[in-house]
Structure formats: structure tokens, C-alpha cells
């Protein structure tokens, strides 16, 4: 049975977690939006892919920052309860530290289970989608990278375009083209042009222009006028390379490479971080109960950033085979568990904690 106190704390946790996580995701994704927008402006990514990539990045950020959002949420909720004397009321009614832990972990435990699936499977799936879409757009970037008033190179530098203006219908006006071939160079000027994707490749169709072809340094040139002339643009062909952050879970699970083990450690750090940071946040909130909601945020940030840096160091050591994978996974998390236990003992004493555990066993 879930008591009224548990329901109250759980409701506050869910509401605050939703707000904190939304703010964190918006802040992180807004910074990445500028980078993606630069790629769209440069023609490396199609404009219709922009929203898809941002949506996938929001999903990845949501999963990545679950531990941080959980830690901040518990500190904020318990800080508010200390400020409003709700913790004193719970204590006078016979509710102890395990009453608070029960309410918190009724939220964090299912959240951690969900985060395990999200971190191991959904996050790498989103990374694969981003890499696949970005790779596809970069291969076909030639048709999008043409910008008015700017020289643009295509086909490995064999073709150089300059367009004076581009109207709303994507029509090109006053086009200059330098087309290098095996042993000659062609200079083309045209009044207008359009970009078309045909069965055998991508073309720029030029209209009403002049073409001058010859060898550099020689006076033997061929000059011709045309009503319509097509210049083929070679597409970029490259292999899609999937990073380790996008590798499927079972591929990493069956591997014995250090880089794959370090990636597995990074993914498991999300659900473990939710539980351990939630555990340490309860006694941490009592460090300065008069400080209210934000009284312990500075200490909380110091603990979280130290925890994140230690995780990165341990993963790097696993990658370089300096420590065993088991030690890399357990060491930092065990340290956080010890810190939480010391904070609990500081406020309640080892004897009191021992008596509470004995009562729970009964």
C-alpha cells in the first residue's frame, strides 16, 4: 500500500523532474541547434532533415541527463519540504528516513529500469539514425551547397560554380562555370540555369550562354554559343562509419575489445547514476535545511561534476586497459555509495541505522 505521504512526495518528484529535465534538454539542444543550423546553411544537411535530427538529439539528451535531473529534483523537493516544515511534520508523525527513501525509490526504481532500456537500446538507435541521415545528406550536398554570390566547388574541384542570384523558384541567374576536364578547361557563362536530379546523376541545366574551351597557356580555343547546356555533378560516395555510441547493445555485449567495454560502462552509468544520486541526495538535503530548495545545490553540483569526471576517467582507464572492466564499473559507483552512507551516519549515527535495518528485516 502507498501511504498519503508517499503519494505526496511521489507527485512532487514527478512534476519537478519533468520541469527540470525539460529545461536541461532545451538548454543542451539549443546549443546543438546552432551547429546543425550552420550545416544546413552550408548545404551539408537538408533543411527537411533539420527537425528530425533535432528531435533525435532531444531524445539522446533526455536519456543522458536523466541522472543529473533526478539528482537536482530530489534535492529541490526535499529542500522545499525542509523549508515548509513538512519534514518536521513527517518526523513528528513517526515517519523516518526510510519513509522518505521509500517514496523516492517508488519513483526512481521504475525510472532506472526504463533508463536501462533507453540507454542500452534507444539512445544508440537515435545515434545511428543521426549518422545515417547526416551521411546521406552530405553525399548529396552538391545540389544544396550552391549559394548566391559565392564560389562553390564540386566533383572534387573539377567544377566551380558562381551564381549571382537565386530566386524563390530556385532558378539561377547569371551563372559562371569553370569545368576542368582531362586535358582542357571550359569556361561557361549563362543567363540562367536550374538544378535537376536525373536517372544517371545530378545536373545543372544552363540556358542561353557561351562556352569557351581550350588548354591553359595555348591560344587554340573553341568558342560556341548554346540555348541549353548540361553540366553533370558527381555525387560524393563514401562508406557510412558507425561510431561506438551508435553500436547495437548485443554487438558490444559479445565483444571483448576495450573500446566496446568502455562504451558499455558509459551506458550502464545512466541507470546506476539515477539510483545512486537519488540515494545520496536524501542525506545531502539535510546539510542545510534552512537553506530551502537551493541551499544544497552548490554542494550537489560539486558532487555531480566530480562523479561525472571520475566516470570519464574510469572509462578512459578501461579503454587503455589500465584497470579491469569490473573495477571501472564498480569503483566510482561504490565510492558514491560510501559517501551516501557516511552522510547518513553523520546525521543519524551507525547504531540508529543498524537498528532501522534490523526493524526492516523483521
Secondary structure, DSSP 8 states (H G I E B T S, - for coil): ---HHHHHHHHHHHHHHHHHHHHHHHHHHHHHHHHHHHHHHTTSS-HHHHHHHHHHHHHHHHHHTHHHHHHHHHHHHHHHHHHTTHHHHHHHTT--HHHHHHHHHHHHHHHHHHHHHIIIIIHHHHHHHHHHHHHHHHHTGGGT---TTS-EEEGGGTEEEEEEEE-TT--EEEEEEEEE-SS-EEEEEEEEEEEEEETTEEEEEEEEEEEEEE-TT-S-EEEEEEEEEEEEE----------GGGS-HHHHHT---HHHHHHHHHHHHHHHHHHHHHHHHHHHTTTTGGGGGGTTHHHHHHHHHHHHHHHHHHHHHHHTTSS-HHHHHHHHHHHHHHHHHHHHHHHH-HHHHHHHHHHHH-
